[in-house]
Amino acid sequence: MFITRFPDVQEALSRPDIFNVTYAPMMDPSVGPFMLGRDCTEINQRDKGIMRAFMRMEDLPAIRQKVHSLANASVEKQIYTQNQIDVVSTLSRLVPIQLTREYFGFPGPDLASMFRWSRATQYDMFHNLDKDPKVHQDNIDAGQEMRAYLTQLLPQRREQLKNGAPLEDVFSRLLNSHFDNGTCRITITHDADDYKQRIASSAASAR
């Protein structure tokens, strides 16, 4: 079934109890429980609040400028060296990955890994309608690799912040923050496994 008329789309989006998302079975084995796969749940409400606190509306002008700069750089490089533009691989895929590094603070070990992780997670989570087991396994493997990478990145970034590095990406904001869980104040990095899952989920969403 396809919904195309604007009022119908609005109604569907306002009734998540009926028109709910179905991503959790693909997301959970890869990046752990994630808000996008759980409408009308505590996880969705909690993580959405955290997301809005750290991905701030006042960041939008800088994000737009950054995307403009990254896109221009990619286009100009191709025009001068190839006289043609590969829109898919060098704009619609490359620029979001570069933004993931510069705004979200998740650079990845190398560009090739980021491309592979992005493709593997997105294809299974949102396009694997036939439930191809190979596609699903690629997604799971990508999530495990992201968590392994975060095992190295977390202490490195904490050390940078401890030494006074002026980092203002989303990752660094999270590491510098505290949350009240109702009984005590805790640093988000105290639960490293859960945090690694959530950052991996963010990386997977940026494509």
Buried (B, 14 or more C-beta within 10 A) or exposed (E): EEEEEEEEEEEEEEEBEEBEEEBBEBBBBBBBBBBBBBBEBEEBEEBEEBEEEBBEEEBEEEEEEBBEEBBEEBBEEBEEEEEEBEEEEBBEBBBBBBBBBBBBBBBBBEEEBBBBBBBBBBBBBEEBEEEEEEBBBBBBBBBBBBBEBBEEBBEEBBEBBEEEEEBEBBBBBBBBEEBEEEEEEEBBBEEBEEBBBBBBBBBBBBB
